[in-house]
Amino acid sequence: MYYNQNVKTAEAEKRCAMGFTQQDVSEFVRENDVRFIRLAFCDLFGELKNISILPDQLEKAFKYGIAFDASAVRGFLGVDRSDLFLRPDPSTMSVVPWRSMGGVVIRMICDIYYPDGKPFEGSGRYVLDRIKRRAAGMGYSCNIGAECEFYLFREEEGKMVPLDDGGYFDVFPKDRGENVRREICVTLEQMGLRPERSHHEHGPGQNEVDFRYDGVMETADNIVTFRWVVASVARNNGLTASFEPKPVPGESGNGLHVNISLIKDGVNIFDGDGAMRRDARSFIAGILNRISEICAFTNPKEASYARLGAFEAPRFATWSRGNRSQLIRVPYAYGDSKRIEVRNPDCVVNPYLVFALLLNAGLEGIENGEELPDECDENAYLAQEGKYPMLPATLSEAKALAAKSAFVAETLGKKAAESFLEG
């Protein structure tokens, strides 16, 4: 990789942690020889897109937005009404380290608008912001931490093979991904994320890098950045990264474990040594009650359903404390780390939509005072079918459930939900 050492990295990291303002970005561009500004967004399916503008277009981008052809983006609009505008969120500004040669490149994540200034309903950030506001109206704020798994492959005789034959927590020489993970962590830090731990995962060539929890929108943004960084670092090292649900048959799949804490009146509702609060229990119940309807979004590929039911990926809608065979786990933790962990999502998801659905399902559970079923203490991978509610067995089954769900349509908006399920 190539890094421009003239960038005021420490200053940028500090200001990024605090949240850039529009004025901050303009000053940073002037003071750091910024040559290109990349405006990034996700399509409806979580694929990262971007356009580069020159610094003299920055003011226009902030004030009016930069137009693009939405008919060319999967899941957005048709050719008969195809103009949308990207407006950068200054708080998401970060330097792109591997592109900053002979001038700095920065990136901002964008919100999307119609020409009349109305928010575009198909934007994942818009969808998630609506649910975030709903939570605030009920007196809750949400923090999310994500555990992202991925495989590293090398090319051998024209075939892609796993980088190594290591297993869980192995070290070199079984683990050949140490240096790549280290470079990923350094790059994430330079882009404003805070990596906390990294290690080899169960599968050959499988890795995990975890970054610090944050607000629900910030973590969705961070996942998009994380996947881009991992893919770029891997490619710059002659490797290919895969977040696919089941890239190696018969081996562990790639999961996205979603750790959720909910705060009300300054108190984490999952904190406490005794029985869980009623709203905490109802929040979990709400997710369990809706999880089958939202599986098309948490597990959006055919291979997703080959992943579920083995290698610590759940197939039953159950919960427990500490038991990794359950869909929702309540880890043994302390203070700010008290949380629930939702274990079925894949790493290829659109994180904005998935977080919106999970959060809204939990809020619905609280609003309706839903009762949490009994804790499941057994190894759910060995449980007989029919003993517990099961997740859909195929993507087509999951899509059929989602298409009939009034909850999905209300959470995502009918048009966005339909476009996703037809995509």
ABEGO torsion letter per residue (X at the ends): XBBBAABBAAAAAAAAAAEBBAAAAAAAAAAAGBABBBBBBBBAAGBBBBBBBBAAAAAAAAAAEBBBBAAABBGBBBAABABBBBBBBAAABBBBAAABBGEBBBBBBBBBBBAAGBBBAABAAAAAAAAAAAAAAAGBBBBBBBBBBBBBBBBBGGBBBBABABBBGBBOAABAAAAAAAAAAAAAAAAGBBBABBBBBABBGBBBBBBBBBBAAAAAAAAAAAAAAAAAAAAAAGBBBBABABABBGBBBBBBBBBBBBBBGGBBAABEABBBBAAAAAAAAAAAAAAAAAAAAABABAAAAAABGBGGBBABBBBBBGBAABABBBBBBBEAABBBBBAABBAABBAAAAAAAAAAAAAAAAAAGBBBBBBBABBAAABBBGABBBBBABAAAAAAAAAABAAAAAAAEAAAAAAAAAX
